[in-house]
Amino acid sequence: MTGHTIEARGDSLHGFFDPELTPVLTVEPGESVLVHTLDCWWSAGQYTGGTPAERERVPEWRPEFGHALSGPIAVRGAAPGSTLAVRLDAVTPGAWGTTVAGGWSTVFTERYGIVDEHATLSWDLDGATGRNQLGHTVELRPFLGVIGVAPSEPGQHSTIPPRRTGGNLDCKELVAGSTLYLPVAVDGALLSLGDGHARQGDGEVGGTAIECPMTTAITVDVRDDLPISTPIADTPSGWVTMGVADTVDEAGYLALDAMFDLLQRRLGVSRPEAVALASVVVDLRVTQIVNRTVGAHAVLPHDALLG
């Protein structure tokens, strides 16, 4: 049963992370919250053409903002050195979504040769599938692209690059039934959510997924027995450890380092034994390559070790 609700309007909407941001809600560990979020572009409604800059946005949007985030939520007892557990009880996309590729200058659009031209796919979503105006239908696998707590450094921080405290992770494994663990950097944690994705491939190679409004039911908790330095998650697919860095190689090493720690802690094995086991049963994947800071994640399927 959900105990609190955050609507995607007014003071709950913000476009940055900031350790001084006033929480719109304070909850106890173990409490649940129903969080409504806009699509990443702050859209006032479904948009069927053009680039993101050309769409109509809600009144709360400002030009300097990044993704539309809802929150922040303060959790009593969360403090630097502790870990925030965010259980995703339900993740429900809205009735529409949009995918845009090209039309603006980035490293990847320049590489693809689509800086001066773009495509906009408009999707009708029915909860199970999405269909675009070209007639393509895909099965939905919804998740939130942005789940993060405030960093300790003062000032407003962009929502675009992910950090060790989470944020724009864009990890498609974080579907309903997952619990995301984030290292807490400030008192109360200050959890913000947004960037609903009805479906995305590993890499998010075009820069956007099926971007959509989302309604997400979460339950939060504080863990003092799980020290971590980077986001990890227990998902339906398995345990996932994440790394973010300037290069995919470095992000991969960070994700694997966290996976080795996880294997050592859960199995009671040595570091070399953890590396050897990981080489047999762990999958290393590219999370995203388009958020300035790139991401990689390592996946340990729940059934990978039979005994």
N, C-alpha and C positions, 0 to 999 in steps of 0.2 A: 504494500500500500504506500503510495507516494504521500509524503508529508508536507511538501512545499512545492511551489510552482514559480518559475521565473519566465515572464513573458519577454518576447523580443521587441521591446519598445522602451522609450524613455531612458531613465538612468541606468537600466540594466545593459544598454548597448554601449559598447566602446570598441575602439579600433587599435588597441595597443595593450602591452603588458606594462604595469607600473607598480612597484612595491608600495606606493603611497595611495593607490586607488582605493576609495571607500567601498567596502563590500556592500552589495545590495541584499545579502542574506548571510546570516551566521547560523551554522548548524552544529549539532553534536555528532561525534563519531557514531556511525551506524544509522544515521538518518538518510532519507531518500529525498530526491528533488526531481521534479519534472521540468526540463529545460527546453524552451522553445528558441530556435535560432533561425536567423535569416540565411539566405545564400551568401556566399563569400563577398558578393558585390553590393550588398545592402539593397537589393532590388525591391522596388515597391510592388512588383508583380512579375508575371512571366514575360520574358522578352524573347522575341523570335528573330532578331537580326542585328547586324552591326557588331561593334566591339563593346567590351564592358563599359568604356568611357561614355558611350552613347545612350546607356539605359537610364530609366527614371529610378531614382533612389529615394529611400525613406528620408524624412526630415532630419533624423539624427546623424546622417552621414556628413563627414567633413573631408575635404580633399586630402588632408594629410593622413587619414586613417588607412589601416590595412584591412584585413578580414573583419567582417562583422562578428563580434564576440558577445556572448551573453554572460553576465556575472558582474564582478567576481563573487565567488562564494568563499566565505571564511569558515574554516573548520576548527572548532575549539580543540586545543591540545596539540595541533600541528605546529611544529617549531623546527628551526634549522637543525638538521641532523636526523630528523624523523622522515618517514616515508608516507606519502598520501596514497591510499588505495581508492581507485575510482572504478566501481563495478558498473558496467553498462548493462542494465537490466532489459532495456528495450530501445531500439533505434529505428524510428519510423520516418521515412521521407515524405515530403509534401507531394502534391499532385503534379508537379512539373520540375524540370531541371534544364540546365543549359551547359553545353560544352563549346568552348571557343579555342581555336588554334590559329596563331598568327595574328598579324595586324599591329604588333608592337615590337620594339627592338629589345631582344635579350640574346644572351650567348647561344641559347638553343634555337631560337627562331632564325637567327642569322645563319647558323649551321644548316638548318633545314631549308633556307632560302624562301621563308614565308613572312619576312618583315613587312612587306608592302601589300600582302594579300592575306585574307583570313577566311575561315569557315566557322559558321555558327550552327550547331546542331541543337534543335529544340526537342525536348523529350517530354512525352506524356507518361506519367508514372502511375501505376495502379497498385503499388505496394509490393508486387511480385516481379513485374517486368516493366521495362521502359521501351517506348517506340518513338523513333525520331521521324522527321518530315521526309527523309529519304526512304523510309520503309524498313529500316533495320530495327530488330527487336533484340534486347539483351535481358538476361536474368539479373535482377537487382541484388546487390550485396552491400547494404548501406553501412556507413560508418562516419564518424566525425574526423575531418582532417586535422582540426586544431583542438587539442586538449592539453592545457598547460597551467602551471602555477607561476607566480611572479618570480622573476629573478631578484637577487639581492641588490644588484647594482641600481643606484638611484636613476630616476628619469623615466621617460616613456621609451619603450622598446618595441621595435617593429614586430608585427605578427608573422612576417614572411619567413625569415630563417628560423628553423627549429633550434632548440637549445637543450642542454642537459636537464633542464626543468620541464621539458616537453614543448608544447606549442604546436607549430605547423608540421607535425610528424608525417602526415599523409601515409600512414601505415594501414594498408587495406585489411590486415589481420584483425583490427580492433572492432569487430562486429559485436552484436548483442551476445551476451554470455561471457564477454571478456572482462578481465580486471586489469586495469593499467596502474602500474606503480610508478610514482614520480618522486624524486628527491625534493624535499621541502627546503626552500631557501629563506623564507620569511615567516614570521609568526602568523598563524592562520592559514597559510599556504596561498590563499587568494586564487582559487581555481576559476578559469574561464574556458568556455567551450564555443565552438562554431565550425564553419566551413563544412557543412554537410555534403557528403558524397554518396549518391545513390549507387554508383559503381565506379571503380578505378582499377587500372592495371598497375602492376609493379612498375615503378619508375615515374608514373604520371607524365609520360614523355612529351605530351603536347602542352603541358603547363596547367591544364584544368582537367577535372574529372567530369562526371555528371553532377554539376554544382546545383544544390537544391536546398530549400528550407528543410528543417529537420525538427522532430520532437524526440527528445532523448530522456529516458528515465535512468537516473543514476543513484547509486548508494555509495556514500563516502565513509572511509575509515582511516584511522591513523595507526601506523605500524612502527613500533620502536625496536622490533626484533629483525628488521629486514633492511640493513644498511645498503644503499645502492648509490651509484654515482651517475647513472644514465637510466633512461626509462626502460622498464621491462614489463612484460605482460603475460598473464596466463589466459590464453585464448582457446576457443574450440579447436583450433588447428594444432595447438601445442604451446609450449613456452617460447616467448619471443623476447630477444634482447636487441636493443637498438643503439646505433652509433650515428652521430652527426659530426661532420667535419668539412674541410674545404675540398677534399677529394674523396672519391668513392673508395679508394684503397684505404685511406685513414679511417673513414667511417666504418668500413668492414672490419678493420682491426679492433676498433673500439667495441663494436657489437660482439665480436668473438671474445674479446677480453671479458666482457660481462657474462657471456655464455659459459666460459671456462669457470668463472667464479660461481655461477649458478650450479653447474655440474658438481663442483667440489663441495658446495654447501649441501646439496640435496642427496648426493650419493656417497659422500665421505671419501672421495678419491683424491689422489695427489694431483698437482698441476699437470705433470706430463701425462698421467692417466686421463685427465679431463680432455686434454688436447687430442689424445689418441681416440677416445670415444667420440669426440665431436667430429673428427675426420670421417667417421663411419656413419653417424646418424643425424648430424646437424646440417641443415640447408642454409646457405648464405645467399641473401637476395638483395637486390637494389631496391630501396624503398621509394626514393624520388631523386631526380637529378635537376630539378627546376626551381628550387627555393633558395638560391644563392649559396646556402649551406646545404650540402647534399646528405642523403641518408642511406644507411644500409641496415638490414636486420637479419639476425640469425634465428632459425626456427628449429626447436627440438620437438618433433611430434610426440604426443602423449603415449603412443603405442610403439615408439621406436625401440625402447629397451624393454624386453619382455620379462626380465627378471634381474 
